[in-house]
Amino acid sequence: MARLSKTTVTAENLETLGIRRLAEVLIEACAQDAVLKRRLRAELASRHDPAALGREVRKRIETLRRSRSFVEWDRTRSLVRDLDALRETIADRVAKVDPAEAHDLMWRFMALAKPTQDRCDDSNGYVGEVFAAACRGLGVLALNAKLDPTTLADRCFDVLFGNDYAQFDQLVPAMTPALGRDGLLTLKRRMEAAAKEPPKSPPKGKGGKREVVGWSARGPLYRDEIDAGRNRWVTTSTLRDIADALGDVDAYMAQFDANQRKAPRIAAAIAERLLVAARAPEAVALLEAADSKRGAFGTQDWEEVYLKALDAVGRGAEAQGLRWQAFEKRLDAQRLRDFLARLPDFDD
């Protein structure tokens, strides 16, 4: 094993500088790095009072919540460093001292997603990635905090309708271990009730008219229609996630109407779950009912699942013919490999 140079930045090499020199270097670095300075202040506070770290994080979250200045694209990386350092402090440091406090702080951190992305240019998606990572971390923190599943389900329900920047897209998969079956069923009941609620009366803008927020080829786009469509998407997508978490294929399939199930990609998604549930004949029937005008064969996900389904129902020869056909038409190397792998040794 090659030996590291004495100038490589490692814990062992830095120790040779001595405590005093390291402190001086850090102070110099803090003058140019506000994120590092805040990190060191939090470390010093927690050394004398473990609960102080949580208070420092809470203060920083509040400061960011009140911020209004716009962050241009060339300053976004600095904002990302600040946010990610805060997220890591909650997930790693605060969680070791107080799991319940860390869980609450991460929810507060997630509440920064909309106001932060409202005031920055996140065209590269880096800010969104920080909040996506925080969302995934919420599940671990909730599990460690041993929270009541019903209370947790209610909290999930409350935030899912404010998913403006897709920050909560993976909330249900992340929370599944902490929610458990009882929590998932509670969330399911609340989402089903929300889906059945009658639409609210359209809000009136100036002059008593419906608020127009844009235009399309078909005419004006009204805010109440956009909000209603978004709410429908939230309920259906959440119910699909819950169905997956519970392993309920029928509940997943119920979120698509008969016409939607004919779309190749949707048919493939349902069929894949039917195959896992050992319901291969149903998977084949669903895939074959897909609308060929929408390009079923040749759509990679539909084709992949269809070939698996044919093998599962004993129609292997037909599946082989389709693999060869795909190779001939598209020179698809993966289909050729799959075809050859299934040939008898002599034919191969």
C-alpha positions in Angstrom: 0.0 0.0 0.0 1.5 3.4 -1.0 2.4 5.7 1.8 0.8 9.2 1.8 2.9 12.3 1.5 3.5 14.2 4.6 1.8 17.2 3.0 -1.4 15.3 2.2 -4.3 16.8 4.2 -5.2 14.0 6.6 -6.1 14.0 10.3 -2.7 12.5 11.2 -0.7 15.0 9.2 -2.7 18.0 10.6 -2.0 16.8 14.1 1.7 17.5 13.5 1.0 21.2 13.1 0.0 21.5 16.8 -3.3 22.8 18.3 -2.2 26.4 18.3 -1.2 26.6 14.7 -4.3 24.7 13.6 -6.4 27.2 15.5 -4.7 30.1 13.8 -5.2 28.6 10.3 -8.9 28.1 11.1 -9.3 31.7 12.2 -7.7 32.9 9.0 -10.0 30.7 7.0 -13.1 31.9 8.9 -12.4 35.4 7.7 -13.2 34.3 4.2 -15.7 31.5 4.9 -18.9 32.4 6.8 -20.1 28.7 6.6 -16.9 27.5 8.4 -17.2 30.2 11.0 -20.8 29.3 11.8 -19.8 25.6 12.0 -17.0 26.4 14.5 -19.3 28.6 16.6 -21.7 25.7 16.8 -19.0 23.3 17.7 -17.8 25.6 20.5 -21.3 26.0 21.8 -22.0 22.3 21.9 -18.8 21.6 23.7 -20.1 23.4 26.8 -23.8 22.7 26.4 -25.0 19.8 24.1 -28.4 21.5 23.7 -26.7 24.7 22.4 -26.0 23.1 19.0 -29.8 22.7 18.4 -30.4 26.3 19.4 -27.7 27.5 17.0 -29.2 25.5 14.2 -32.7 26.8 15.0 -31.4 30.4 14.9 -29.7 29.9 11.6 -32.9 28.3 10.1 -34.8 31.4 11.3 -32.3 33.7 9.7 -32.6 31.9 6.4 -36.4 32.0 6.6 -36.4 35.8 6.9 -33.9 36.3 4.1 -35.3 38.1 1.1 -32.3 39.0 -1.1 -32.1 37.2 -4.5 -29.2 34.8 -5.0 -27.8 35.0 -8.5 -26.6 31.8 -10.3 -22.9 32.6 -9.5 -23.6 32.7 -5.8 -25.7 29.6 -5.6 -22.8 27.3 -4.7 -22.2 29.3 -1.6 -25.8 29.0 -0.6 -25.7 25.3 -1.3 -22.7 24.9 1.0 -24.5 26.8 3.8 -27.7 24.7 3.4 -25.9 21.4 3.2 -23.7 22.1 6.2 -26.9 22.9 8.2 -28.5 19.7 7.0 -25.5 17.6 7.9 -25.3 19.2 11.3 -28.9 18.2 12.0 -28.6 14.7 10.6 -25.2 13.9 12.1 -24.5 16.0 15.2 -27.9 17.0 16.7 -29.3 13.5 16.0 -26.7 11.9 18.2 -27.6 14.2 21.2 -31.4 14.5 20.8 -33.2 12.5 18.0 -36.5 14.2 18.6 -35.0 17.6 18.4 -33.1 16.7 15.2 -36.4 15.4 13.7 -38.2 18.7 14.5 -35.3 20.7 13.1 -35.2 18.8 9.9 -38.9 19.6 9.3 -38.1 23.3 9.9 -35.2 23.0 7.5 -37.6 21.5 4.9 -39.9 24.5 5.3 -37.1 26.6 3.9 -37.4 24.9 0.5 -40.0 27.2 -1.0 -38.8 30.6 0.3 -35.2 29.7 -0.6 -35.9 28.5 -4.1 -38.3 31.4 -4.6 -35.3 33.8 -4.2 -32.5 32.0 -6.0 -31.5 30.8 -9.5 -31.4 27.1 -9.1 -31.2 26.3 -12.8 -28.5 23.6 -12.1 -30.7 21.9 -9.4 -28.1 22.0 -6.6 -30.4 23.7 -4.1 -33.2 21.2 -4.9 -30.7 18.3 -4.3 -30.0 19.5 -0.8 -33.7 19.5 0.1 -34.2 16.1 -1.6 -31.4 14.7 0.6 -33.0 16.3 3.7 -36.3 14.7 2.8 -34.7 11.3 2.6 -33.0 11.9 5.9 -36.3 12.7 7.6 -37.3 9.1 7.5 -34.2 8.0 9.4 -34.7 10.7 12.0 -38.4 9.9 12.5 -37.5 6.2 13.0 -34.8 7.0 15.6 -37.1 9.5 17.4 -39.8 6.7 17.8 -42.6 9.1 16.9 -46.3 8.2 17.0 -47.3 6.9 13.5 -50.6 8.7 13.5 -49.1 12.1 14.4 -46.4 11.5 11.8 -49.0 10.7 9.1 -50.8 13.9 9.9 -47.6 15.9 9.5 -46.9 14.3 6.2 -50.4 15.0 5.0 -50.1 18.7 5.9 -46.9 19.3 3.9 -47.6 17.2 0.8 -50.0 19.8 -0.6 -47.2 22.4 -0.4 -44.8 20.5 -2.5 -44.0 23.5 -4.8 -40.5 22.5 -5.8 -40.9 18.7 -5.6 -39.0 18.7 -2.3 -41.4 16.2 -0.8 -41.6 13.9 -3.8 -39.9 11.0 -1.9 -41.5 11.7 1.4 -43.7 8.6 1.6 -41.0 6.1 0.6 -38.6 7.8 3.1 -41.2 7.7 5.9 -42.5 4.2 5.3 -40.3 2.5 8.0 -41.3 5.1 10.6 -45.0 5.2 9.6 -45.4 1.5 9.6 -48.7 0.0 8.4 -50.8 2.0 10.8 -49.3 5.3 9.8 -49.6 4.5 6.1 -53.3 3.5 6.4 -53.9 6.8 8.3 -52.3 8.8 5.6 -54.2 6.8 3.0 -57.6 7.5 4.6 -56.8 11.3 4.8 -55.7 11.4 1.1 -58.8 9.5 0.0 -61.0 11.9 2.0 -59.2 14.8 0.4 -59.8 13.4 -3.1 -63.5 13.2 -2.4 -63.9 16.8 -1.2 -66.0 18.9 -3.6 -64.1 21.6 -5.4 -64.0 25.0 -3.7 -65.7 27.9 -5.2 -63.3 29.8 -7.6 -61.6 32.7 -5.8 -62.4 36.1 -7.3 -59.8 38.5 -8.4 -60.3 42.3 -9.0 -63.7 43.2 -10.3 -65.2 39.9 -9.1 -63.6 37.8 -11.8 -61.7 34.6 -11.6 -57.9 35.1 -11.4 -56.1 34.5 -14.6 -52.5 33.4 -14.2 -51.6 32.7 -17.9 -52.8 31.8 -21.3 -52.8 28.7 -23.5 -53.9 27.8 -27.0 -57.3 26.9 -25.5 -57.7 30.2 -23.7 -57.1 31.6 -20.2 -55.5 29.6 -17.4 -57.3 30.1 -14.1 -55.6 29.8 -10.7 -58.4 27.7 -9.2 -58.2 25.2 -12.0 -54.4 24.9 -11.7 -54.7 24.5 -7.9 -57.4 21.8 -8.3 -55.2 20.0 -10.8 -52.2 20.1 -8.5 -54.2 18.8 -5.6 -55.5 15.9 -7.7 -51.9 15.0 -8.6 -50.9 15.1 -5.0 -53.6 12.7 -3.9 -53.1 10.3 -6.7 -49.3 10.2 -6.6 -49.4 9.9 -2.8 -51.9 7.0 -2.9 -49.6 5.3 -5.5 -46.7 5.6 -3.1 -48.7 4.3 -0.2 -49.9 1.3 -2.4 -46.3 0.5 -3.2 -45.3 0.7 0.4 -48.1 -1.6 1.4 -47.5 -4.0 -1.5 -51.0 -3.5 -2.7 -51.0 -3.8 -6.5 -54.8 -3.3 -6.9 -54.7 -0.1 -5.0 -51.8 1.1 -7.2 -53.7 0.1 -10.4 -56.9 1.9 -9.1 -55.1 5.2 -9.4 -55.3 5.0 -13.2 -58.5 4.9 -15.3 -59.0 2.5 -18.1 -57.7 4.9 -20.7 -54.6 5.7 -18.8 -53.8 2.0 -18.4 -53.5 1.7 -22.2 -50.5 4.1 -22.2 -47.4 1.9 -22.6 -45.4 3.4 -19.8 -48.3 3.2 -17.3 -49.1 -0.4 -18.4 -45.5 -1.3 -17.9 -45.4 0.2 -14.4 -48.5 -1.7 -13.3 -47.4 -4.9 -15.0 -44.0 -4.8 -13.3 -45.8 -4.8 -10.0 -48.1 -7.6 -11.1 -45.1 -9.7 -11.9 -43.6 -9.2 -8.4 -47.0 -10.3 -7.0 -46.8 -13.5 -9.1 -49.7 -12.4 -11.3 -48.0 -12.8 -14.7 -51.1 -13.7 -16.8 -52.7 -10.4 -15.7 -49.5 -8.6 -16.6 -49.4 -10.0 -20.1 -53.1 -9.1 -20.7 -52.6 -5.6 -19.5 -49.4 -5.1 -21.6 -51.1 -6.5 -24.7 -54.0 -4.1 -24.3 -51.7 -1.1 -24.4 -52.4 1.2 -27.3 -50.0 0.3 -30.1 -50.6 3.7 -31.7 -48.7 5.2 -28.7 -45.7 3.1 -29.7 -45.9 0.2 -27.2 -43.3 -2.0 -28.9 -40.1 -0.1 -29.0 -40.9 1.8 -25.8 -38.0 0.5 -23.6 -39.8 0.1 -20.3 -42.9 -1.5 -21.9 -40.8 -3.9 -24.0 -38.6 -4.9 -21.1 -41.6 -5.8 -18.9 -43.4 -7.5 -21.7 -40.5 -9.8 -22.4 -40.3 -10.7 -18.7 -44.0 -11.4 -18.6 -43.9 -13.7 -21.7 -41.1 -15.7 -20.1 -43.1 -15.9 -16.9 -46.2 -17.4 -18.6 -44.2 -19.9 -20.6 -44.2 -18.1 -23.9 -40.4 -18.0 -24.1 -40.2 -18.8 -27.8 -42.3 -15.8 -28.6 -40.2 -13.6 -26.3 -37.0 -14.8 -28.1 -38.6 -13.8 -31.4 -39.3 -10.3 -30.2 -35.7 -10.0 -28.8 -34.3 -10.9 -32.2 -36.7 -8.5 -33.9 -35.6 -5.7 -31.6 -32.0 -6.4 -32.4 -32.7 -6.4 -36.2 -34.6 -3.2 -36.1 -32.5 -1.2 -33.7 -29.2 -3.1 -33.4 -30.0 -3.2 -29.6 -27.0 -4.9 -28.0 -28.8 -5.7 -24.8 -31.6 -7.5 -26.6 -28.9 -9.5 -28.5 -27.2 -10.4 -25.3 -30.5 -11.5 -23.7 -31.3 -13.5 -26.9 -28.0 -15.3 -26.9 -28.1 -16.0 -23.1 -31.3 -18.0 -23.6 -30.1 -20.2 -26.5 -29.1 -23.8 -26.0 -25.3 -24.2 -25.7 -24.8 -25.7 -29.3 -27.0 -23.0 -31.0 -25.1 -20.2 -29.0 
